[in-house]
Amino acid sequence: MPIKVLDFRGQPAMALGLPDGSACTVALHGAHVLSWVTADSVERLYLSPDARFDGRSAIRGGVPLCWPQFNQRGSLPKHGFVRNVTWHADAGAAGEKPGTLVLALHDDQATRAIWPHAFHARLAVTLTPRSLRVALSIDNTGRAPWSFAAALHSYLRVDDIAQASLEGLQGANRWDAVRDDRHVDLAPALRFGTEFDSVYTAPAQPLHLVQPAGRLEITQSASCTETVVWNPGPELSKRLDDLPDDGWRHMLCVEAARIDEPVMLAPGGGWQGWQQLTVL
């Protein structure tokens, strides 16, 4: 399955396709997954039509990478810096299984000016007929330990958020960032209509995004100890200039994350976190 190099809204990207017609596209800027289309020609990710493709800004939608910081929990730019720099195709990825596209990023003078550590990051995107797996691997290539937080900030496309629900978080510990409230979520299914921003202790079982058209199963690695669920709602959507006013109606972020307890990585150490999306 050949990997194609293409131009996507003026920016370089790579595309991977399967014989059944399913395909995914990943921008070199930020190793950002932009699109995942299944064999039935349905786009499964939400990409804002107002997203910036200037080679400098974070892209609104798809699967942004948050590393080595989540949100504004630290001194780095929001969600870290790797989503705002250019990655490259990994020439050493020949051993990956078929249907996998790999991008890599090494520290350089520019990254060390922002975050003074030596690292190697790889993003492996694996496409199968009914699923997409996104795996972020981090290696400490320096001589001193350092810590980080991470998230795969997936924007899932929904036809109408009013008719969508998310199942599987009943009984999970929840921090509601909108109300700054901590509690156990007792709802058998989450529903959306106003701003929703919560960090959950990741459950052992898969989550399910349920819509009239079908179900999407969402799983993540045990190394991602939190699940973040976010929808901006109508008011915040109007204030985000890279999102249409009605963009909130067509997206739900369900993120595999490592936030509350940062990873401490010793010299020579490695870590991987992944999320898999499967159409049922």
NORMOWO-V287395 format. One record per backbone hydrogen bond with DSSP energy under -1.0 kcal/mol. CO is the residue of the C=O (numbers start at 0). NH is the residue of the N-H. If there is no record, write none. Layout:
BEGIN
CO&NH  CO&NH
END
This chain:
BEGIN
3&14  5&12  7&10  10&7  11&27  12&5  13&25  14&3  15&23  17&20  21&17  22&36  23&15  24&33  24&34  25&13  27&30  27&86  31&26  32&62  34&24  35&43  36&22  37&40  41&37  43&156  45&61  47&50  59&47  61&154  63&152  65&150  66&81  67&148  69&72  70&78  71&73  76&79  78&66  80&83  84&29  87&103  89&92  92&95  98&126  100&124  101&89  102&122  103&87  104&120  107&111  108&112  110&114  114&116  118&106  119&138  120&104  121&136  122&102  123&134  124&100  125&132  129&278  130&127  131&276  132&125  133&274  134&123  135&272  136&121  137&270  138&119  139&267  145&264  147&262  149&257  150&65  151&153  151&255  153&253  154&45  155&251  159&162  160&163  164&209  165&189  166&207  168&171  171&184  172&200  173&182  174&198  175&179  175&180  180&175  182&173  184&170  189&165  195&230  196&176  197&228  198&174  199&226  206&217  207&166  208&215  209&164  210&213  213&210  214&279  215&208  216&277  217&206  218&275  220&223  224&201  225&256  226&199  227&254  228&197  229&252  230&195  232&236  233&237  235&239  239&242  243&246  245&248  246&249  248&160  249&157  251&155  252&229  254&227  255&151  256&225  257&149  262&147  264&145  265&268  268&139  270&137  272&135  273&220  274&133  275&218  276&131  277&216
END
